[in-house]
Amino acid sequence: MKIYTKKGDSGNTSLFGGQRVSKSSKRIDAYGTVDELNSILGMATSFGLSKKGSELLETVQQQLFVLGADLATPASKEVRIERIGHKEVEFLEQAIDEMEEELEPLKNFILPGGAQTGATLHFARTVCRRAERITVECRHEEEISEVAIMYINRLSDFLFVLARFENKQAGTKETTWIPER
């Protein structure tokens, strides 16, 4: 199988189920941004996560492939794929709760940054928020699962907490945002 098909040379691509759409469609933008997020998470793993962080991110990266397929498959199609569900949202919530038990409660905003892994996870969180905005915008035009949007929303919270967790594991202190008065 060749990696190139030349079918997208005209600026169109196929969704799961065969429907052809413009590569500039919101649906393509949504799952393309999820793919970008997954790549950033892969970069974060290359910097050396804690054992717990590594296990959590591997699961999330697997889930992001499911989410991408979900977003790439119109609900009206008779294509049978695994869709993102409530169990994946619950996984994120449980992971957040477990990590927060080891973190100091936040009393102020913190600046994104820290150790290389933590800073990359903060960056991933912002890309996740962009994926969420695009997916919500796409939902105005097409049927998108509410659970998919819920998952992306929870994922950004997860990434924020994981960034804090990994910075703590690295012994890196968080910098509090101090507004000018």
N, C-alpha and C positions, 0 to 999 in steps of 0.2 A: 504494500500500500504506500503510495507516495504521499508526502506531507502536503503537497500543493495540488489543488484540483482545478484551479483557474475559474471556478464557478463564481467567485466573489469579485472578479476583476471589474465588473460593471458597477460595484458599489452595493450589491445586494448579498444577502446571506440567507441560509435556511434555518428556521426554528425546528425544534424537535416536532415531528409530525409532517414536515415537508413544506410548510408555508414559507414563501420567499418574502423578505422584508428588506427595507433599506438598512444599511449598516449604521445609519444615523438615527434609527428609531429609539425611543426611550427604553423599550424592552432590551435592546442590544446594549444600550448604554448602562442599564441596570446590571445585567449579568457580566458585562465587561468590567465594570467597577468592582464587582465581587471578585472577579478573577485577579484584578490588580491588587485588591486587599489580600487575597490568598498568597500572592507573590511576595508582598511585603512581610507577611507572617513567615514565609519561608526564609526571607532574609533575616528576620529576627532570630529564627532558630539557629542560623549559622553563627551567631555571636555567642552562643553558649547560654542556654537557659538553665534554671534550676531543674531538678528531676521532675518536680510537680508541674512546673511551667511547661516543660517539654511534652509531658504526657497530655496536658490540657490542650496545648496548641495542636498536637497531632490530631486529636479528636475534632477540634474546631476546623482544621484544614479539610478533614474528611467531610464534615458537615457542610462546608462551603461549596464543595463539589455538588452535593445534593441541592443546596440552595440555587446554585447556578443553573442546574438542570431544571429545577422547578421554575425559575424565572424565564428559561428558554423554551418552556412548553406551555402554549396557551391552554387554558382550562377547558376549552371547548373541544380540544382534540382527543381522540380516542387512543392516545399514546399512554401506555402504562409505564410510569416512572415513579421512583421514590420521591416523595415531596417532603419538604421540611415540616416538622410537626411540633406539637406541644412538648414531646419528650426532649427534643433538642433545646427548646427554650428552658425547660426545667433543668437540664444539664448545666446551662450557663448560670442560672440562678443559684444552683447548689454550689457551683465552683466559686461564684462571687462571695457567697456567704462563708464558705470555708476559708478563702483567702483573707476576707475582712476580719476574721477572728484573730489573725496574726498581725494586723495593721493597726496603727494608731488611728482613731477616728479623725476625720478631717474637720477642721474648724475654720479653715480658710481655703481659698483657691490655691492650687499649686501650679507652678510653671511646668509645661511639658519639658522633659529632658531627663537628666540623670545618666546612668550608665548606658552604654551603647544599646543593649537589649531593651531597657526601659524606654529610652528615647525613641527607638524604632517602634515599639508598641504604642506609644503616644501618637506617633505619625500614623500608624495603622488605624487607630481610633478615629482620626480625622477623615481618613479615606472611607471608613465604615459609615460615618455620618453622611458623607457625600453619597454613598451607595443607598443609604436610607432615603435621602431627599429625592434622588432620581427614581427610586422604586415607588415612592409615594406619588410622585408626579406621573409616572407611568400608569399607576392605578386609576388616575382620572380618565385615562383613555382606554385602558384594557383591564380585563379581570386579572387581578393579582391577589394571591392569598393574603388574608389578614395575618395569618401566622407567619408568613415570610417577613412581613414588615415588623411584626412583634419580635421575631428572631433577630433581625438586623439591629433593632433598637436595643435589645438586651445585649447583643454582641458588643456594641460600643461601650456599654457599661462594663462588661467583662474585660475588654481590652484596657480600659482605664485602670481597673483594679489590678489586672495582671501586670501592667506597667509599674504600678506602685509596689506590688509584691516582688517583682524581679529587681527593682531598685533596692528594696530592703535586703533581699538575698545577696545583692552585690555590695552591700554596705554603703550605698550611696544615699546621702541625705536629700530629702525633697526641699525645693526652694519655694517658699511661700510668696504668693503675689501680694505686693504691698502697693496699693493704689496711691497715687500722688494726691495730696490733700490741698 
